[in-house]
Amino acid sequence: MLGVLPGSAYESARIHLQTGDVLLQRLARIVSSHLQQTPSELIDTIYASVIEFQGTSVLADDLTLVVLKVL
């Protein structure tokens, strides 16, 4: 786990990874379902998803995202 902070509550789950798996499931799903968007729109979509996912939790760190789309 990255970014563990003392006194914070975390949910836990167990998943089984296979050779070749990449642990970006939620991000990959968002990007693949919004490929038609411009980089700026995609950043907005990903940011909105992060805000929705965090719920009432406060981000304890910055949120930086760079999207490059080759046309």
C-alpha positions in Angstrom: 0.0 0.0 0.0 1.3 3.4 -0.9 0.7 6.6 1.0 -0.2 5.0 4.3 -0.9 7.7 6.9 -1.1 7.1 10.7 -4.6 7.2 12.1 -6.3 6.8 8.7 -9.0 4.3 7.9 -8.5 2.1 4.8 -10.7 -0.5 3.2 -9.1 -3.7 2.3 -9.8 -6.3 -0.4 -7.9 -9.3 -1.7 -7.4 -9.9 -5.4 -5.4 -12.4 -7.3 -3.0 -11.0 -10.0 -1.8 -13.1 -12.9 1.4 -12.7 -14.9 1.0 -9.7 -17.1 -1.8 -8.0 -15.0 -1.5 -4.3 -14.4 -3.1 -2.8 -11.4 -4.8 0.2 -13.0 -8.2 -1.3 -13.4 -10.4 1.7 -12.6 -8.2 4.1 -14.5 -7.9 1.8 -17.5 -11.7 1.4 -17.6 -12.3 5.1 -17.5 -9.8 5.9 -20.2 -10.9 3.1 -22.5 -14.5 4.2 -22.3 -13.7 7.8 -23.1 -11.2 7.5 -25.9 -13.1 10.0 -28.1 -12.5 12.8 -25.6 -9.8 15.5 -26.0 -7.0 15.3 -23.5 -8.5 18.2 -21.6 -11.9 16.5 -21.4 -10.3 13.2 -20.4 -8.5 14.9 -17.5 -11.8 16.4 -16.4 -13.5 12.9 -16.6 -10.7 11.2 -14.6 -10.6 14.0 -12.1 -14.4 13.8 -11.6 -14.1 10.0 -11.1 -11.4 10.5 -8.5 -13.5 13.0 -6.6 -16.5 10.7 -6.8 -14.4 7.7 -5.6 -13.0 9.7 -2.6 -16.5 10.5 -1.4 -16.2 12.5 1.8 -12.5 11.6 2.3 -10.1 14.5 2.0 -7.2 14.1 -0.4 -4.1 13.9 1.6 -1.8 14.7 -1.3 -1.8 16.5 -4.6 -3.6 15.2 -7.7 -1.5 15.5 -10.9 -2.4 14.1 -14.2 -0.9 14.5 -17.7 -2.7 13.2 -20.8 -1.0 13.1 -24.2 -3.0 12.0 -27.2 -1.4 11.5 -30.6 -3.8 12.3 -33.4 
